[in-house]
Amino acid sequence: MRFWLIKEDHLSLQNSLLMVSSPPSSTTKSDCSTELAERGWRVVTEIQADGKIDTIQVPLTSEEFLHPKEDFYLPNSTFHDDVTSHIRDVLTRRYANNPNVGVFRDLLIEWDIVGQKDLCPDTFVAFDISNKEQNRSKFIVANEGVRPSFVLEVVSPAYRKEDREIKVVKYALTGVQEYVIVDRRRQKGKLLDEVLGYRLTQGIYQPIVPDEEGRIYCETVGLLISLQSGSLVVEDADTGERLLSSLELEATNQELEVTNQELEVAKELAQQQAAEMAALLEQYRERFGELPD
């Protein structure tokens, strides 16, 4: 899931108390739940008129979505989770034996640029890092000595402008070499799948033109990325080989195992039939001699 656990600071409780001065909203609980799911939320502490202390979930603003904190719950969906899990899985196995390449998901990035607030990509890749296996609660560019080279974001429907427009500017300013956007939206009753890409050229993002099959070529990681029937497809740009996720590999291995079992059964049946034919032939020879030419 794409969120972090809430960390409560009892010493700062007084600073986070909000007095209730307005009557309860007429918004239904269902409406609130839908909005929270679509926009994500943060938790604040509220003191009621009777002195009772409650915690409430407040939908994230555009600014909070763009620059989340560790205790914010970001919006998610099965499509969002499937895509980010897939690309992280593929990239992690691709660089498993390289100690200087890190693949990260939902990790805050603290930049080395004055005034630039933290960003939290769905997935990113950083090259030439040290201590790949160390536990990180934040990717601090100044400490790492490198910045992410590849970022992939799956569009959150409630924040389509933020993911498709505002972050394009922000990732360019922070020096991310390639920014890939995966988007699925409904238009006129139909689902539209789209993969967009941008590559940094002389400090400015230039769109990556998809090939005739709708694939985006990502130079930084050597991959072709596309969406086909709602599923992420990742291919090695040099060999054309489709890189499968762990789940896809497991399914493929299970299919191969079933096929091998079927072949083994067929082989045993063929051997049995051959033995039966040999026995019949021997019986014929005993009664009638050799078969005529």
Secondary structure as a PSIPRED ss2 file (coil, helix, strand):
# PSIPRED VFORMAT (PSIPRED V4.0)

   1 M C   1.000  0.000  0.000
   2 R C   1.000  0.000  0.000
   3 F E   0.000  0.000  1.000
   4 W C   1.000  0.000  0.000
   5 L C   1.000  0.000  0.000
   6 I C   1.000  0.000  0.000
   7 K C   1.000  0.000  0.000
   8 E C   1.000  0.000  0.000
   9 D C   1.000  0.000  0.000
  10 H H   0.000  1.000  0.000
  11 L H   0.000  1.000  0.000
  12 S H   0.000  1.000  0.000
  13 L H   0.000  1.000  0.000
  14 Q H   0.000  1.000  0.000
  15 N H   0.000  1.000  0.000
  16 S H   0.000  1.000  0.000
  17 L E   0.000  0.000  1.000
  18 L E   0.000  0.000  1.000
  19 M E   0.000  0.000  1.000
  20 V C   1.000  0.000  0.000
  21 S C   1.000  0.000  0.000
  22 S C   1.000  0.000  0.000
  23 P C   1.000  0.000  0.000
  24 P C   1.000  0.000  0.000
  25 S C   1.000  0.000  0.000
  26 S C   1.000  0.000  0.000
  27 T C   1.000  0.000  0.000
  28 T C   1.000  0.000  0.000
  29 K H   0.000  1.000  0.000
  30 S H   0.000  1.000  0.000
  31 D H   0.000  1.000  0.000
  32 C H   0.000  1.000  0.000
  33 S H   0.000  1.000  0.000
  34 T H   0.000  1.000  0.000
  35 E H   0.000  1.000  0.000
  36 L H   0.000  1.000  0.000
  37 A H   0.000  1.000  0.000
  38 E H   0.000  1.000  0.000
  39 R H   0.000  1.000  0.000
  40 G C   1.000  0.000  0.000
  41 W E   0.000  0.000  1.000
  42 R E   0.000  0.000  1.000
  43 V E   0.000  0.000  1.000
  44 V E   0.000  0.000  1.000
  45 T E   0.000  0.000  1.000
  46 E E   0.000  0.000  1.000
  47 I E   0.000  0.000  1.000
  48 Q C   1.000  0.000  0.000
  49 A C   1.000  0.000  0.000
  50 D C   1.000  0.000  0.000
  51 G C   1.000  0.000  0.000
  52 K C   1.000  0.000  0.000
  53 I E   0.000  0.000  1.000
  54 D E   0.000  0.000  1.000
  55 T E   0.000  0.000  1.000
  56 I E   0.000  0.000  1.000
  57 Q E   0.000  0.000  1.000
  58 V E   0.000  0.000  1.000
  59 P E   0.000  0.000  1.000
  60 L C   1.000  0.000  0.000
  61 T C   1.000  0.000  0.000
  62 S H   0.000  1.000  0.000
  63 E H   0.000  1.000  0.000
  64 E H   0.000  1.000  0.000
  65 F H   0.000  1.000  0.000
  66 L H   0.000  1.000  0.000
  67 H C   1.000  0.000  0.000
  68 P C   1.000  0.000  0.000
  69 K C   1.000  0.000  0.000
  70 E C   1.000  0.000  0.000
  71 D C   1.000  0.000  0.000
  72 F C   1.000  0.000  0.000
  73 Y E   0.000  0.000  1.000
  74 L C   1.000  0.000  0.000
  75 P C   1.000  0.000  0.000
  76 N C   1.000  0.000  0.000
  77 S C   1.000  0.000  0.000
  78 T H   0.000  1.000  0.000
  79 F H   0.000  1.000  0.000
  80 H H   0.000  1.000  0.000
  81 D H   0.000  1.000  0.000
  82 D H   0.000  1.000  0.000
  83 V H   0.000  1.000  0.000
  84 T H   0.000  1.000  0.000
  85 S H   0.000  1.000  0.000
  86 H H   0.000  1.000  0.000
  87 I H   0.000  1.000  0.000
  88 R H   0.000  1.000  0.000
  89 D H   0.000  1.000  0.000
  90 V H   0.000  1.000  0.000
  91 L H   0.000  1.000  0.000
  92 T H   0.000  1.000  0.000
  93 R H   0.000  1.000  0.000
  94 R H   0.000  1.000  0.000
  95 Y C   1.000  0.000  0.000
  96 A C   1.000  0.000  0.000
  97 N C   1.000  0.000  0.000
  98 N C   1.000  0.000  0.000
  99 P C   1.000  0.000  0.000
 100 N C   1.000  0.000  0.000
 101 V E   0.000  0.000  1.000
 102 G E   0.000  0.000  1.000
 103 V E   0.000  0.000  1.000
 104 F E   0.000  0.000  1.000
 105 R E   0.000  0.000  1.000
 106 D C   1.000  0.000  0.000
 107 L C   1.000  0.000  0.000
 108 L C   1.000  0.000  0.000
 109 I E   0.000  0.000  1.000
 110 E E   0.000  0.000  1.000
 111 W C   1.000  0.000  0.000
 112 D C   1.000  0.000  0.000
 113 I C   1.000  0.000  0.000
 114 V C   1.000  0.000  0.000
 115 G C   1.000  0.000  0.000
 116 Q C   1.000  0.000  0.000
 117 K C   1.000  0.000  0.000
 118 D C   1.000  0.000  0.000
 119 L E   0.000  0.000  1.000
 120 C C   1.000  0.000  0.000
 121 P C   1.000  0.000  0.000
 122 D C   1.000  0.000  0.000
 123 T E   0.000  0.000  1.000
 124 F E   0.000  0.000  1.000
 125 V E   0.000  0.000  1.000
 126 A E   0.000  0.000  1.000
 127 F E   0.000  0.000  1.000
 128 D C   1.000  0.000  0.000
 129 I C   1.000  0.000  0.000
 130 S C   1.000  0.000  0.000
 131 N C   1.000  0.000  0.000
 132 K C   1.000  0.000  0.000
 133 E C   1.000  0.000  0.000
 134 Q C   1.000  0.000  0.000
 135 N C   1.000  0.000  0.000
 136 R C   1.000  0.000  0.000
 137 S C   1.000  0.000  0.000
 138 K C   1.000  0.000  0.000
 139 F E   0.000  0.000  1.000
 140 I E   0.000  0.000  1.000
 141 V H   0.000  1.000  0.000
 142 A H   0.000  1.000  0.000
 143 N H   0.000  1.000  0.000
 144 E H   0.000  1.000  0.000
 145 G C   1.000  0.000  0.000
 146 V C   1.000  0.000  0.000
 147 R C   1.000  0.000  0.000
 148 P C   1.000  0.000  0.000
 149 S C   1.000  0.000  0.000
 150 F E   0.000  0.000  1.000
 151 V E   0.000  0.000  1.000
 152 L E   0.000  0.000  1.000
 153 E E   0.000  0.000  1.000
 154 V E   0.000  0.000  1.000
 155 V C   1.000  0.000  0.000
 156 S C   1.000  0.000  0.000
 157 P H   0.000  1.000  0.000
 158 A H   0.000  1.000  0.000
 159 Y H   0.000  1.000  0.000
 160 R H   0.000  1.000  0.000
 161 K H   0.000  1.000  0.000
 162 E H   0.000  1.000  0.000
 163 D H   0.000  1.000  0.000
 164 R H   0.000  1.000  0.000
 165 E H   0.000  1.000  0.000
 166 I H   0.000  1.000  0.000
 167 K H   0.000  1.000  0.000
 168 V H   0.000  1.000  0.000
 169 V H   0.000  1.000  0.000
 170 K H   0.000  1.000  0.000
 171 Y H   0.000  1.000  0.000
 172 A H   0.000  1.000  0.000
 173 L H   0.000  1.000  0.000
 174 T C   1.000  0.000  0.000
 175 G C   1.000  0.000  0.000
 176 V C   1.000  0.000  0.000
 177 Q C   1.000  0.000  0.000
 178 E E   0.000  0.000  1.000
 179 Y E   0.000  0.000  1.000
 180 V E   0.000  0.000  1.000
 181 I E   0.000  0.000  1.000
 182 V E   0.000  0.000  1.000
 183 D E   0.000  0.000  1.000
 184 R E   0.000  0.000  1.000
 185 R E   0.000  0.000  1.000
 186 R E   0.000  0.000  1.000
 187 Q E   0.000  0.000  1.000
 188 K C   1.000  0.000  0.000
 189 G C   1.000  0.000  0.000
 190 K E   0.000  0.000  1.000
 191 L E   0.000  0.000  1.000
 192 L E   0.000  0.000  1.000
 193 D E   0.000  0.000  1.000
 194 E E   0.000  0.000  1.000
 195 V E   0.000  0.000  1.000
 196 L E   0.000  0.000  1.000
 197 G E   0.000  0.000  1.000
 198 Y E   0.000  0.000  1.000
 199 R E   0.000  0.000  1.000
 200 L E   0.000  0.000  1.000
 201 T E   0.000  0.000  1.000
 202 Q C   1.000  0.000  0.000
 203 G C   1.000  0.000  0.000
 204 I E   0.000  0.000  1.000
 205 Y E   0.000  0.000  1.000
 206 Q E   0.000  0.000  1.000
 207 P E   0.000  0.000  1.000
 208 I C   1.000  0.000  0.000
 209 V C   1.000  0.000  0.000
 210 P C   1.000  0.000  0.000
 211 D C   1.000  0.000  0.000
 212 E C   1.000  0.000  0.000
 213 E C   1.000  0.000  0.000
 214 G C   1.000  0.000  0.000
 215 R C   1.000  0.000  0.000
 216 I E   0.000  0.000  1.000
 217 Y E   0.000  0.000  1.000
 218 C E   0.000  0.000  1.000
 219 E C   1.000  0.000  0.000
 220 T C   1.000  0.000  0.000
 221 V C   1.000  0.000  0.000
 222 G C   1.000  0.000  0.000
 223 L E   0.000  0.000  1.000
 224 L E   0.000  0.000  1.000
 225 I E   0.000  0.000  1.000
 226 S E   0.000  0.000  1.000
 227 L E   0.000  0.000  1.000
 228 Q E   0.000  0.000  1.000
 229 S C   1.000  0.000  0.000
 230 G C   1.000  0.000  0.000
 231 S E   0.000  0.000  1.000
 232 L E   0.000  0.000  1.000
 233 V E   0.000  0.000  1.000
 234 V E   0.000  0.000  1.000
 235 E E   0.000  0.000  1.000
 236 D E   0.000  0.000  1.000
 237 A C   1.000  0.000  0.000
 238 D C   1.000  0.000  0.000
 239 T C   1.000  0.000  0.000
 240 G C   1.000  0.000  0.000
 241 E C   1.000  0.000  0.000
 242 R E   0.000  0.000  1.000
 243 L C   1.000  0.000  0.000
 244 L C   1.000  0.000  0.000
 245 S C   1.000  0.000  0.000
 246 S H   0.000  1.000  0.000
 247 L H   0.000  1.000  0.000
 248 E H   0.000  1.000  0.000
 249 L H   0.000  1.000  0.000
 250 E H   0.000  1.000  0.000
 251 A H   0.000  1.000  0.000
 252 T H   0.000  1.000  0.000
 253 N H   0.000  1.000  0.000
 254 Q H   0.000  1.000  0.000
 255 E H   0.000  1.000  0.000
 256 L H   0.000  1.000  0.000
 257 E H   0.000  1.000  0.000
 258 V H   0.000  1.000  0.000
 259 T H   0.000  1.000  0.000
 260 N H   0.000  1.000  0.000
 261 Q H   0.000  1.000  0.000
 262 E H   0.000  1.000  0.000
 263 L H   0.000  1.000  0.000
 264 E H   0.000  1.000  0.000
 265 V H   0.000  1.000  0.000
 266 A H   0.000  1.000  0.000
 267 K H   0.000  1.000  0.000
 268 E H   0.000  1.000  0.000
 269 L H   0.000  1.000  0.000
 270 A H   0.000  1.000  0.000
 271 Q H   0.000  1.000  0.000
 272 Q H   0.000  1.000  0.000
 273 Q H   0.000  1.000  0.000
 274 A H   0.000  1.000  0.000
 275 A H   0.000  1.000  0.000
 276 E H   0.000  1.000  0.000
 277 M H   0.000  1.000  0.000
 278 A H   0.000  1.000  0.000
 279 A H   0.000  1.000  0.000
 280 L H   0.000  1.000  0.000
 281 L H   0.000  1.000  0.000
 282 E H   0.000  1.000  0.000
 283 Q H   0.000  1.000  0.000
 284 Y H   0.000  1.000  0.000
 285 R H   0.000  1.000  0.000
 286 E H   0.000  1.000  0.000
 287 R H   0.000  1.000  0.000
 288 F H   0.000  1.000  0.000
 289 G C   1.000  0.000  0.000
 290 E C   1.000  0.000  0.000
 291 L C   1.000  0.000  0.000
 292 P C   1.000  0.000  0.000
 293 D C   1.000  0.000  0.000
